[in-house]
Amino acid sequence: MTRYQVLYWQDVPSLVKVLSDDGGSVSHQLPDWFQQEIDRRAMEQGLIGSDEYLEQWHWGEQQERPESPDGLIEALITEFRSEPSN
């Protein structure tokens, strides 16, 4: 099992942190499309460069999946891209 946590801006994922059993972690930035979507939404909402923009970042709950860490990242990217809000 691979433990992980996702960093979101509002409901758009940006980064996946894979957690190891020894307490360490490795972060994986999602493809540019996700940051571009964050920027697009922030501009629409007038939040670029504001404290309110920064307040929109949050970590999701820690989760576990059966994939290897590399397989997990690819599976999550595919799932995130297919979600209706993205």
N, C-alpha and C positions, 0 to 999 in steps of 0.2 A: 504494500500500500504506500502511496505517496501522499504526504500531507502538504497542503498548500493554502495560500491566502491570496485574495485578489484585492488590489487597490483600485478604487473607482473614483471617478469624478461624476457626481450625481449617480446615474445608472450606467455610465459608460466605463468599461474596464480599461485599465491603462497598463498595469503591471501585474505579474504573477510571481509570488514569492514561494519557492519550494523549500519546505522546512525539513531539516535532517533530524535524526534521532538524538544527535549530540548537542542540539540547540542552535546549530548554525543554520544559515539560509543562503539560497542563491536566488537572485532576482532576475526575471526575464521580462524585458520591455516588450510589449505587444507591437505588432507592425504599425507603421506610420498612420495607416487609415484611422486607428483608434484615437490618436492624438489629434488628427485633423478633425475628427468628429467632435471631440471635446472642444477644440478651438471654435468650430462652427457654432456649436450650441452656446458657448460662453459669449460669443459676439452677438448672437441673436438676443441673448438675455441681458446684454450690456454689462457683463461681469469681468471682462478682460482687464487685468491689472488692478483689480480691487481685492480688498480683504474678503469680500463675499465670495469671490472666485476661489480663494484658498480654503474657505470654510466648506466648500462642496466636496473636498477630498475625504475619503473614508475607506477603511479596510473592511472587507467582508469577513465573515466568520471563517475560522480555520475549518478546512474540510479534508476528506480523504478520498482517493480514487485508486483503482487497481493498476493504472498505467504506470510505466516507468516515468521518471521526471521529463525526459525529452518527449515521450509519447503524450504525456499529460498536456504539455504546452501546445502541441499541435492539435490535440482534441479540443482543448478549450478555445483556441482561436477559431476553429471551425464552428463550434457551438455558439460563441459570442457573435460571430458574423451572421448566423442564421436566426438569431433572436429578433423578434418584431421591432424592438426599439432601436436596433442598429441597422 
